[in-house]
Amino acid sequence: IVMEKQAAWQSAINKVFWGYLAYVLCNSILCNFFGFVPVLPIILSIGAIAAIVFYCIGIIGMKNVCEGTTWASGTKKLFISVILLAVGLLFDFIPLMGWVTTILNIVAFVFTFLGYNELRKVTEDENLAAGAKLLWISAIVCLATAFFGFIPLVGAIILGIAGIADFVLSFLGWKKISNSKFNPGQLA
């Protein structure tokens, strides 16, 4: 049973890793640099939804493997976050409903931040804690960027650079987490 849980953990982490990175790529980097190209924002939104679905499948796997452990609360918060993001992306396709997407994204950010914060305090696995800390820092970068994004001309450049920083921090964070080992002895 230990090997099954470890295999399920690794499978879930791989889905989260690739799904999250694809989401950041579609929703941050490419959209900020190439959003002016006709039709591309729609294609990127579809890509972001597909990435969120893949990420969500991975988060569900993480949440299921972690039931009854000290990691459960953090993974549940990430699960809530990803559901809110997915619903927000769907509202993005409805004309004049961008305000709903904005509210859902803000609430999702709070859950993401809290989930990473809980996972970075894990003591049973250094890789999980170190990876979650990088993801937590990435969330702080995104929050800071939101304020600078309103500055004319310079804001777009800051958003692009922050998108790259988010991508790098996310890549390193999820890569670190992918090296973590699920330990069934860490019951809550």
N, C-alpha and C positions, 0 to 999 in steps of 0.2 A: 504493500500500500504506500510506503514511503517513496518508492521509485515512481509509482503512478502519479503521486502528488507533485513530485519534482518535475516529471515530464509535462504535466498539465501546467505547472508554473512557467516552465521555459516556453511552452507553446503560447501561453497567454502573453508573456512578456514580448515575444517576437512580434506578435500581432499588434500590440500596443506600440512598440518601437517603430515599426514601419508605417502604421496608420497615423501616428502622431506626426512623424516627420513629413509624410505626404500632405497632411493637413496644413502644417506650417508652411510648407513649400507652396501649396495652392493658395492658401488664404492670406499669407503675409508677403513672402518674397516676390513671387510672380505677379500677384495682384498689384502690389505697390510699384513695381518697375514697368509692368506692361498693361496696366489697367486701362490705358487710353486706347488700346487696340480694340476695334469693334468686335463684338461677340465673345472675345476672350474672357471677360469677367463671368459670363454665363457658364462657359466651359470650365473655368476655374472653380466656380461654385459647385458644379456637378462633381468635379474631382474632389473638392473638399467634403462633400456629403459622402462620397464613396470612402474616403479616408476615415471619416468619423465613424462610419459603420464598421469598418475593419478595426479601428481603435476600440470601439464599443464592445465588439466581440471579445477582444483581448482583455478589456477591463472587467467584463462579466466573468471571464475565466479567472482573472486574478482574484476577484471578489469571492467567487465560489471556492477557490483553493484556500483562501485566507479565513473562511468562516471559523469563528471560535478561536482565532489567534489574536495576538496584539497588533497585527497588521490590518485587521478587518475594518476598523473605523476609517483609516486613511483610504483604503481601496473603495469603500462605500461612497466616500465623498467624491472621489474621482469618477465613480459611476454616475452619480447624480449630475456632476458637471458635464459629462459627455452627453447625457440625455438632453440637458438644457441646450447645449451647443447644437445638437442635431435638430431639435425643434426650432431653434432660432434660424438655422440655415433654411429650413423649410418655409418659415415666414418670410425670409428674404425674397422668395419668388413671388410673393403676393404684393401687388402694387399698394403703396402707401402704408405698408405694415413694417417698415424699417424700424420704427420706434419699439415695436415688440421685440424684434431681434436685438436691439441695443440693450433693453432691459434684461432679456434672457442671457445675453453675453456677460453682462456685469455680474449677475447672480452666479453664472457658471464660473466666472473668474474667481469669485469668493470661495466657492466650493473647491476649485482646483488648488488655490493657494492654501486652504486649510488642509486638504488631503496631502499635498506635498509636505506641509509643515509637520503633520503627524508622522509621515513616513521617514522624514529626515531625522527624527528622534529615536528611531528603532535601534535597539542595542544588539539584537540577535545577528544582524548581518551588516558588516561594514559597507559592502558594495551597495546594498539597498539604501542605507542612510546617506552615503556619499552621492549617489545618483539623485536621490530625492532632494538633497541640498542644492545640487546644480539646477534641478527643475524649479525649485523654490526661488533661486536667484533669477532664473529666466522669467518667472512670473513677476518679480519685482521690476525687471527691465521693461517688461510689457506695460506695467502700471505707470512707470516713469515716462515711457514713450507716449502714452495716451495724452499726457499733459502737453508735451512738446509738439505733438502732431498738429495742434491748432495754429502754430506759427506759420504765417504765409511763406512760401518758397522753401524756407529752411526746414519746415515741418515734414515735408515729403522726403527730404534727404535723411532726416533723423529717423523717420519711419522705416525707410529702406535699410539703413545701417542697423537699426534695432531688430528688424526682421531677420537679418543675417546673424546677429548676435543670438537671437532667440533660437534660430535653427541650430547654431553650433552648440549652445548650452543644452538644448533638448537632445541633440544627437549624443553628446557626451554623457548626459544624465541617464538617458534610457539605455545607452550602451553599458554604463556602469551597473544599472539595475539588471540588465540581461546577464550579468556575471554573478548575480546573487543566487543563493541556493535556498530553496524553501526548506525550513527546518520544522518538522511537525511537533517538536518539543516546545515550541513557543506559544503554548496555549494561554489564552487571556485569563 
